[in-house]
Amino acid sequence: MKKDTTKAMEDLIAEIRLVIPFDTPIEKLCNGPCTGCAKKLLEFLDMELIDCERALKDGEKPGLGDIDKLAKTAKKIFQVLKKNNLIED
């Protein structure tokens, strides 16, 4: 049985919150040379997740495009954080 888009979005948000280190101290985020601003990227992604969570709470049903967009955004930010050594393999 396939998931509905609401459940898929909820699962994606939970996975992103689990994998992305939102609680990284600022001292570690801004330590040395970096590719992209990790602090701003984390803030951006957190705001995106909050917006998605609010929409779900309000009963809005996400489309597949919404899920795909959030997944791509999170994946790109994950890669930048990895390049900046903020995520270990």
MOPAC internal coordinates of N, CA, C and O (Angstrom, degrees):
PM7 1SCF
backbone

  N    0.0000 0     0.00 0     0.00 0    0    0    0
  C    1.4444 1     0.00 0     0.00 0    1    0    0
  C    1.5254 1   109.64 1     0.00 0    2    1    0
  O    1.2310 1   120.55 1   -47.36 1    3    2    1
  N    1.3085 1   116.55 1   132.64 1    3    2    1
  C    1.4609 1   121.59 1  -179.49 1    5    3    2
  C    1.5306 1   110.41 1   -79.62 1    6    5    3
  O    1.2310 1   121.57 1   -31.36 1    7    6    5
  N    1.3315 1   114.59 1   148.64 1    7    6    5
  C    1.4589 1   120.16 1   175.12 1    9    7    6
  C    1.5248 1   108.57 1   -74.31 1   10    9    7
  O    1.2310 1   120.96 1   -27.91 1   11   10    9
  N    1.3256 1   115.77 1   152.09 1   11   10    9
  C    1.4517 1   117.05 1   170.56 1   13   11   10
  C    1.5279 1   107.90 1   -83.17 1   14   13   11
  O    1.2310 1   120.29 1   -12.59 1   15   14   13
  N    1.3161 1   117.05 1   167.41 1   15   14   13
  C    1.4620 1   119.81 1  -173.34 1   17   15   14
  C    1.5276 1   112.31 1   -67.11 1   18   17   15
  O    1.2310 1   120.03 1   150.65 1   19   18   17
  N    1.3133 1   117.55 1   -29.35 1   19   18   17
  C    1.4638 1   119.76 1   178.07 1   21   19   18
  C    1.5244 1   110.27 1   -64.45 1   22   21   19
  O    1.2310 1   120.47 1   132.21 1   23   22   21
  N    1.3204 1   116.70 1   -47.79 1   23   22   21
  C    1.4705 1   121.01 1   179.15 1   25   23   22
  C    1.5267 1   110.68 1   -64.36 1   26   25   23
  O    1.2310 1   120.39 1   140.60 1   27   26   25
  N    1.3353 1   116.86 1   -39.40 1   27   26   25
  C    1.4664 1   120.68 1   179.15 1   29   27   26
  C    1.5270 1   110.31 1   -62.84 1   30   29   27
  O    1.2310 1   120.08 1   138.07 1   31   30   29
  N    1.3397 1   117.45 1   -41.93 1   31   30   29
  C    1.4684 1   120.85 1   178.78 1   33   31   30
  C    1.5217 1   110.34 1   -66.36 1   34   33   31
  O    1.2310 1   119.87 1   137.38 1   35   34   33
  N    1.3205 1   117.86 1   -42.62 1   35   34   33
  C    1.4654 1   121.41 1   177.87 1   37   35   34
  C    1.5239 1   110.71 1   -59.68 1   38   37   35
  O    1.2310 1   120.39 1   136.28 1   39   38   37
  N    1.3249 1   116.86 1   -43.72 1   39   38   37
  C    1.4676 1   121.29 1   179.23 1   41   39   38
  C    1.5200 1   111.28 1   -65.06 1   42   41   39
  O    1.2310 1   120.46 1   138.87 1   43   42   41
  N    1.3354 1   116.73 1   -41.13 1   43   42   41
  C    1.4658 1   120.75 1   179.04 1   45   43   42
  C    1.5249 1   110.51 1   -63.59 1   46   45   43
  O    1.2310 1   120.08 1   134.66 1   47   46   45
  N    1.3137 1   117.45 1   -45.34 1   47   46   45
  C    1.4659 1   121.34 1   179.06 1   49   47   46
  C    1.5286 1   110.00 1   -60.08 1   50   49   47
  O    1.2310 1   120.31 1   135.48 1   51   50   49
  N    1.3170 1   117.02 1   -44.52 1   51   50   49
  C    1.4672 1   120.85 1   179.70 1   53   51   50
  C    1.5287 1   111.15 1   -61.77 1   54   53   51
  O    1.2310 1   120.64 1   137.84 1   55   54   53
  N    1.3382 1   116.37 1   -42.16 1   55   54   53
  C    1.4665 1   120.29 1   179.45 1   57   55   54
  C    1.5247 1   111.50 1   -65.17 1   58   57   55
  O    1.2310 1   120.45 1   137.31 1   59   58   57
  N    1.3241 1   116.74 1   -42.69 1   59   58   57
  C    1.4682 1   120.61 1   178.78 1   61   59   58
  C    1.5195 1   110.03 1   -62.12 1   62   61   59
  O    1.2310 1   120.44 1   134.12 1   63   62   61
  N    1.3176 1   116.76 1   -45.88 1   63   62   61
  C    1.4737 1   120.27 1  -179.63 1   65   63   62
  C    1.5336 1   111.55 1   -63.54 1   66   65   63
  O    1.2310 1   120.44 1   151.33 1   67   66   65
  N    1.3161 1   116.77 1   -28.67 1   67   66   65
  C    1.4642 1   121.54 1   178.99 1   69   67   66
  C    1.5267 1   111.64 1   -76.82 1   70   69   67
  O    1.2310 1   120.20 1   139.75 1   71   70   69
  N    1.3304 1   117.22 1   -40.25 1   71   70   69
  C    1.4646 1   122.17 1  -171.48 1   73   71   70
  C    1.5299 1   113.29 1   -87.76 1   74   73   71
  O    1.2310 1   120.19 1   142.05 1   75   74   73
  N    1.3162 1   117.25 1   -37.95 1   75   74   73
  C    1.4653 1   121.24 1  -176.13 1   77   75   74
  C    1.5309 1   108.95 1   -83.63 1   78   77   75
  O    1.2310 1   120.30 1   -49.36 1   79   78   77
  N    1.3327 1   117.03 1   130.64 1   79   78   77
  C    1.4792 1   120.58 1  -176.51 1   81   79   78
  C    1.5377 1   112.74 1   -82.70 1   82   81   79
  O    1.2310 1   120.41 1  -104.77 1   83   82   81
  N    1.3310 1   116.83 1    75.23 1   83   82   81
  C    1.4663 1   121.28 1  -178.29 1   85   83   82
  C    1.5269 1   112.34 1   -65.56 1   86   85   83
  O    1.2310 1   119.80 1   156.58 1   87   86   85
  N    1.3195 1   117.99 1   -23.42 1   87   86   85
  C    1.4605 1   121.63 1  -176.61 1   89   87   86
  C    1.5250 1   113.76 1   -92.46 1   90   89   87
  O    1.2310 1   120.06 1  -165.70 1   91   90   89
  N    1.3320 1   117.49 1    14.30 1   91   90   89
  C    1.4605 1   121.36 1   179.33 1   93   91   90
  C    1.5267 1   109.54 1   -64.10 1   94   93   91
  O    1.2310 1   119.93 1   -50.67 1   95   94   93
  N    1.3377 1   117.75 1   129.33 1   95   94   93
  C    1.4709 1   120.47 1   179.81 1   97   95   94
  C    1.5363 1   110.79 1   -63.06 1   98   97   95
  O    1.2310 1   120.90 1   -31.99 1   99   98   97
  N    1.3254 1   115.88 1   148.01 1   99   98   97
  C    1.4614 1   121.99 1  -178.52 1  101   99   98
  C    1.5298 1   111.40 1   -58.53 1  102  101   99
  O    1.2310 1   120.64 1   147.01 1  103  102  101
  N    1.3330 1   116.37 1   -32.99 1  103  102  101
  C    1.4603 1   119.90 1  -179.95 1  105  103  102
  C    1.5352 1   111.11 1   -61.07 1  106  105  103
  O    1.2310 1   120.83 1   144.34 1  107  106  105
  N    1.3141 1   116.02 1   -35.66 1  107  106  105
  C    1.4580 1   120.72 1   179.76 1  109  107  106
  C    1.5260 1   111.26 1   -80.30 1  110  109  107
  O    1.2310 1   120.42 1   146.03 1  111  110  109
  N    1.3348 1   116.80 1   -33.97 1  111  110  109
  C    1.4607 1   120.87 1  -179.98 1  113  111  110
  C    1.5222 1   111.44 1   -65.25 1  114  113  111
  O    1.2310 1   120.90 1   139.56 1  115  114  113
  N    1.3190 1   115.88 1   -40.44 1  115  114  113
  C    1.4692 1   121.02 1  -174.63 1  117  115  114
  C    1.5192 1   110.76 1  -109.98 1  118  117  115
  O    1.2310 1   120.61 1  -128.20 1  119  118  117
  N    1.3097 1   116.45 1    51.80 1  119  118  117
  C    1.4569 1   121.81 1  -177.78 1  121  119  118
  C    1.5227 1   109.32 1  -117.44 1  122  121  119
  O    1.2310 1   120.62 1   -79.88 1  123  122  121
  N    1.3229 1   116.41 1   100.12 1  123  122  121
  C    1.4589 1   119.86 1   176.82 1  125  123  122
  C    1.5117 1   112.88 1    89.73 1  126  125  123
  O    1.2310 1   121.16 1     5.85 1  127  126  125
  N    1.3322 1   115.39 1  -174.15 1  127  126  125
  C    1.4622 1   119.77 1  -178.51 1  129  127  126
  C    1.5347 1   110.60 1   -66.71 1  130  129  127
  O    1.2310 1   121.48 1   -33.06 1  131  130  129
  N    1.3225 1   114.78 1   146.94 1  131  130  129
  C    1.4608 1   117.28 1  -179.02 1  133  131  130
  C    1.5220 1   110.85 1  -143.09 1  134  133  131
  O    1.2310 1   121.68 1   -19.73 1  135  134  133
  N    1.3118 1   114.39 1   160.27 1  135  134  133
  C    1.4516 1   123.05 1   175.70 1  137  135  134
  C    1.5171 1   106.51 1  -106.80 1  138  137  135
  O    1.2310 1   120.06 1   -75.69 1  139  138  137
  N    1.3163 1   117.50 1   104.31 1  139  138  137
  C    1.4597 1   119.59 1  -174.78 1  141  139  138
  C    1.5127 1   109.23 1    80.46 1  142  141  139
  O    1.2310 1   120.36 1   -22.78 1  143  142  141
  N    1.3047 1   116.92 1   157.22 1  143  142  141
  C    1.4633 1   120.44 1  -179.55 1  145  143  142
  C    1.5266 1   108.76 1   -91.87 1  146  145  143
  O    1.2310 1   121.03 1   -74.35 1  147  146  145
  N    1.3329 1   115.63 1   105.65 1  147  146  145
  C    1.4605 1   121.08 1  -177.15 1  149  147  146
  C    1.5184 1   111.51 1   -59.59 1  150  149  147
  O    1.2310 1   120.48 1   141.01 1  151  150  149
  N    1.3209 1   116.70 1   -38.99 1  151  150  149
  C    1.4635 1   120.51 1  -179.25 1  153  151  150
  C    1.5287 1   110.41 1   -61.07 1  154  153  151
  O    1.2310 1   120.46 1   131.31 1  155  154  153
  N    1.3129 1   116.73 1   -48.69 1  155  154  153
  C    1.4661 1   120.63 1  -179.00 1  157  155  154
  C    1.5243 1   111.34 1   -67.53 1  158  157  155
  O    1.2310 1   120.29 1   142.72 1  159  158  157
  N    1.3253 1   117.04 1   -37.28 1  159  158  157
  C    1.4645 1   120.16 1   178.41 1  161  159  158
  C    1.5235 1   111.47 1   -64.90 1  162  161  159
  O    1.2310 1   120.40 1   138.26 1  163  162  161
  N    1.3272 1   116.84 1   -41.74 1  163  162  161
  C    1.4630 1   120.66 1   178.46 1  165  163  162
  C    1.5283 1   110.87 1   -65.67 1  166  165  163
  O    1.2310 1   120.83 1   139.10 1  167  166  165
  N    1.3357 1   116.02 1   -40.90 1  167  166  165
  C    1.4650 1   119.53 1   177.64 1  169  167  166
  C    1.5269 1   110.40 1   -63.27 1  170  169  167
  O    1.2310 1   120.49 1   136.77 1  171  170  169
  N    1.3270 1   116.66 1   -43.23 1  171  170  169
  C    1.4644 1   121.18 1   179.17 1  173  171  170
  C    1.5259 1   111.08 1   -60.75 1  174  173  171
  O    1.2310 1   120.69 1   130.90 1  175  174  173
  N    1.3306 1   116.28 1   -49.10 1  175  174  173
  C    1.4579 1   120.20 1  -178.57 1  177  175  174
  C    1.5249 1   111.21 1   -63.85 1  178  177  175
  O    1.2310 1   120.26 1   140.41 1  179  178  177
  N    1.3202 1   117.11 1   -39.59 1  179  178  177
  C    1.4602 1   120.44 1   178.23 1  181  179  178
  C    1.5278 1   110.42 1   -61.64 1  182  181  179
  O    1.2310 1   120.15 1   138.18 1  183  182  181
  N    1.3229 1   117.31 1   -41.82 1  183  182  181
  C    1.4693 1   120.98 1   178.45 1  185  183  182
  C    1.5278 1   110.69 1   -64.89 1  186  185  183
  O    1.2310 1   120.21 1   140.12 1  187  186  185
  N    1.3254 1   117.19 1   -39.88 1  187  186  185
  C    1.4640 1   121.03 1   177.03 1  189  187  186
  C    1.5330 1   110.40 1   -60.65 1  190  189  187
  O    1.2310 1   120.80 1   136.11 1  191  190  189
  N    1.3270 1   116.07 1   -43.89 1  191  190  189
  C    1.4605 1   120.38 1   179.86 1  193  191  190
  C    1.5233 1   111.30 1   -65.63 1  194  193  191
  O    1.2310 1   120.67 1   138.72 1  195  194  193
  N    1.3192 1   116.32 1   -41.28 1  195  194  193
  C    1.4669 1   120.45 1   177.97 1  197  195  194
  C    1.5269 1   110.00 1   -61.56 1  198  197  195
  O    1.2310 1   120.32 1   137.13 1  199  198  197
  N    1.3339 1   117.00 1   -42.87 1  199  198  197
  C    1.4667 1   120.65 1   178.06 1  201  199  198
  C    1.5242 1   111.12 1   -61.78 1  202  201  199
  O    1.2310 1   120.28 1   136.39 1  203  202  201
  N    1.3226 1   117.07 1   -43.61 1  203  202  201
  C    1.4718 1   121.16 1   179.07 1  205  203  202
  C    1.5222 1   110.92 1   -64.64 1  206  205  203
  O    1.2310 1   120.64 1   137.11 1  207  206  205
  N    1.3244 1   116.38 1   -42.89 1  207  206  205
  C    1.4697 1   120.51 1   179.10 1  209  207  206
  C    1.5311 1   110.70 1   -63.15 1  210  209  207
  O    1.2310 1   120.63 1   139.67 1  211  210  209
  N    1.3251 1   116.40 1   -40.33 1  211  210  209
  C    1.4668 1   120.71 1   179.24 1  213  211  210
  C    1.5280 1   110.27 1   -64.66 1  214  213  211
  O    1.2310 1   120.67 1   137.04 1  215  214  213
  N    1.3271 1   116.33 1   -42.96 1  215  214  213
  C    1.4662 1   120.57 1   179.14 1  217  215  214
  C    1.5292 1   110.73 1   -62.04 1  218  217  215
  O    1.2310 1   120.48 1   137.17 1  219  218  217
  N    1.3195 1   116.68 1   -42.83 1  219  218  217
  C    1.4662 1   120.19 1   178.19 1  221  219  218
  C    1.5253 1   110.58 1   -63.08 1  222  221  219
  O    1.2310 1   120.82 1   137.27 1  223  222  221
  N    1.3253 1   116.03 1   -42.73 1  223  222  221
  C    1.4678 1   120.68 1  -179.69 1  225  223  222
  C    1.5294 1   110.79 1   -62.79 1  226  225  223
  O    1.2310 1   120.91 1   145.66 1  227  226  225
  N    1.3341 1   115.87 1   -34.34 1  227  226  225
  C    1.4668 1   120.75 1   179.87 1  229  227  226
  C    1.5253 1   112.40 1   -79.99 1  230  229  227
  O    1.2310 1   120.64 1  -178.74 1  231  230  229
  N    1.3314 1   116.37 1     1.26 1  231  230  229
  C    1.4540 1   120.44 1   176.25 1  233  231  230
  C    1.5113 1   115.52 1    88.75 1  234  233  231
  O    1.2310 1   120.19 1  -171.98 1  235  234  233
  N    1.3315 1   117.24 1     8.02 1  235  234  233
  C    1.4627 1   119.92 1   178.05 1  237  235  234
  C    1.5219 1   109.31 1   -72.99 1  238  237  235
  O    1.2310 1   120.69 1   -41.22 1  239  238  237
  N    1.3029 1   116.29 1   138.78 1  239  238  237
  C    1.4612 1   121.16 1   179.43 1  241  239  238
  C    1.5362 1   108.31 1   -99.65 1  242  241  239
  O    1.2310 1   120.13 1   -62.57 1  243  242  241
  N    1.3424 1   117.35 1   117.43 1  243  242  241
  C    1.4580 1   119.58 1  -179.14 1  245  243  242
  C    1.5309 1   111.33 1   -71.44 1  246  245  243
  O    1.2310 1   121.41 1   -29.30 1  247  246  245
  N    1.3023 1   114.91 1   150.70 1  247  246  245
  C    1.4552 1   120.00 1   174.61 1  249  247  246
  C    1.5242 1   109.88 1   -91.96 1  250  249  247
  O    1.2310 1   120.95 1    -9.07 1  251  250  249
  N    1.3049 1   115.78 1   170.93 1  251  250  249
  C    1.4672 1   119.63 1   177.88 1  253  251  250
  C    1.5234 1   110.76 1   -62.38 1  254  253  251
  O    1.2310 1   120.36 1   146.26 1  255  254  253
  N    1.3290 1   116.92 1   -33.74 1  255  254  253
  C    1.4609 1   120.83 1   177.80 1  257  255  254
  C    1.5191 1   112.03 1   -63.33 1  258  257  255
  O    1.2310 1   120.43 1   141.98 1  259  258  257
  N    1.3286 1   116.79 1   -38.02 1  259  258  257
  C    1.4682 1   121.14 1   178.31 1  261  259  258
  C    1.5242 1   110.67 1   -64.44 1  262  261  259
  O    1.2310 1   120.96 1   137.02 1  263  262  261
  N    1.3101 1   115.76 1   -42.98 1  263  262  261
  C    1.4688 1   121.03 1   179.96 1  265  263  262
  C    1.5167 1   110.04 1   -65.70 1  266  265  263
  O    1.2310 1   120.59 1   134.95 1  267  266  265
  N    1.3189 1   116.47 1   -45.05 1  267  266  265
  C    1.4626 1   121.52 1  -179.88 1  269  267  266
  C    1.5269 1   111.23 1   -62.63 1  270  269  267
  O    1.2310 1   120.48 1   136.72 1  271  270  269
  N    1.3208 1   116.69 1   -43.28 1  271  270  269
  C    1.4691 1   120.94 1  -179.86 1  273  271  270
  C    1.5224 1   111.14 1   -61.45 1  274  273  271
  O    1.2310 1   120.33 1   134.10 1  275  274  273
  N    1.3321 1   116.98 1   -45.90 1  275  274  273
  C    1.4604 1   120.76 1   179.56 1  277  275  274
  C    1.5275 1   110.76 1   -64.38 1  278  277  275
  O    1.2310 1   120.38 1   138.63 1  279  278  277
  N    1.3133 1   116.88 1   -41.37 1  279  278  277
  C    1.4689 1   120.75 1   179.35 1  281  279  278
  C    1.5313 1   110.70 1   -62.40 1  282  281  279
  O    1.2310 1   120.28 1   135.82 1  283  282  281
  N    1.3308 1   117.07 1   -44.18 1  283  282  281
  C    1.4731 1   120.66 1   179.78 1  285  283  282
  C    1.5256 1   111.15 1   -65.09 1  286  285  283
  O    1.2310 1   120.39 1   137.92 1  287  286  285
  N    1.3258 1   116.85 1   -42.08 1  287  286  285
  C    1.4601 1   120.76 1   178.46 1  289  287  286
  C    1.5235 1   110.68 1   -60.91 1  290  289  287
  O    1.2310 1   120.66 1   132.12 1  291  290  289
  N    1.3207 1   116.34 1   -47.88 1  291  290  289
  C    1.4668 1   120.81 1  -179.43 1  293  291  290
  C    1.5217 1   111.24 1   -62.87 1  294  293  291
  O    1.2310 1   120.64 1   140.88 1  295  294  293
  N    1.3236 1   116.38 1   -39.12 1  295  294  293
  C    1.4641 1   120.37 1  -179.53 1  297  295  294
  C    1.5278 1   110.80 1   -64.98 1  298  297  295
  O    1.2310 1   120.27 1   137.30 1  299  298  297
  N    1.3282 1   117.09 1   -42.70 1  299  298  297
  C    1.4725 1   120.84 1   178.89 1  301  299  298
  C    1.5253 1   110.70 1   -63.77 1  302  301  299
  O    1.2310 1   120.56 1   135.98 1  303  302  301
  N    1.3172 1   116.53 1   -44.02 1  303  302  301
  C    1.4675 1   120.24 1   179.55 1  305  303  302
  C    1.5230 1   110.22 1   -65.92 1  306  305  303
  O    1.2310 1   120.26 1   140.76 1  307  306  305
  N    1.3229 1   117.10 1   -39.24 1  307  306  305
  C    1.4693 1   121.42 1   176.00 1  309  307  306
  C    1.5247 1   110.47 1   -56.74 1  310  309  307
  O    1.2310 1   120.17 1   135.15 1  311  310  309
  N    1.3298 1   117.28 1   -44.85 1  311  310  309
  C    1.4618 1   121.49 1  -179.18 1  313  311  310
  C    1.5281 1   111.47 1   -63.66 1  314  313  311
  O    1.2310 1   119.84 1   139.48 1  315  314  313
  N    1.3230 1   117.92 1   -40.52 1  315  314  313
  C    1.4643 1   121.32 1   177.79 1  317  315  314
  C    1.5205 1   109.77 1   -64.67 1  318  317  315
  O    1.2310 1   120.08 1   136.03 1  319  318  317
  N    1.3164 1   117.45 1   -43.97 1  319  318  317
  C    1.4632 1   120.76 1   179.07 1  321  319  318
  C    1.5252 1   110.91 1   -62.87 1  322  321  319
  O    1.2310 1   120.99 1   143.63 1  323  322  321
  N    1.3074 1   115.71 1   -36.37 1  323  322  321
  C    1.4641 1   120.23 1   178.05 1  325  323  322
  C    1.5277 1   110.75 1   -66.39 1  326  325  323
  O    1.2310 1   120.26 1   137.38 1  327  326  325
  N    1.3420 1   117.11 1   -42.62 1  327  326  325
  C    1.4745 1   120.82 1   177.34 1  329  327  326
  C    1.5189 1   111.20 1   -61.97 1  330  329  327
  O    1.2310 1   120.63 1   147.95 1  331  330  329
  N    1.3185 1   116.40 1   -32.05 1  331  330  329
  C    1.4619 1   121.24 1   179.87 1  333  331  330
  C    1.5420 1   112.08 1   -86.42 1  334  333  331
  O    1.2310 1   120.96 1  -170.71 1  335  334  333
  N    1.3213 1   115.78 1     9.29 1  335  334  333
  C    1.4702 1   121.75 1   178.59 1  337  335  334
  C    1.5241 1   113.59 1    61.07 1  338  337  335
  O    1.2310 1   120.59 1  -147.34 1  339  338  337
  N    1.3261 1   116.49 1    32.66 1  339  338  337
  C    1.4572 1   120.59 1   177.14 1  341  339  338
  C    1.5188 1   111.59 1   -98.40 1  342  341  339
  O    1.2310 1   121.00 1   170.02 1  343  342  341
  N    1.3381 1   115.69 1    -9.98 1  343  342  341
  C    1.4539 1   121.86 1   176.18 1  345  343  342
  C    1.5259 1   107.21 1  -129.38 1  346  345  343
  O    1.2310 1   121.26 1   -51.59 1  347  346  345
  N    1.3136 1   115.20 1   128.41 1  347  346  345
  C    1.4561 1   119.90 1   179.71 1  349  347  346
  C    1.5198 1   109.74 1   -92.52 1  350  349  347
  O    1.2310 1   120.71 1   -25.56 1  351  350  349
  N    1.3303 1   116.24 1   154.44 1  351  350  349
  C    1.4735 1   121.18 1   178.89 1  353  351  350
  C    1.5033 1   111.52 1   -67.19 1  354  353  351
  O    1.2310 1   120.10 1   180.00 1  355  354  353

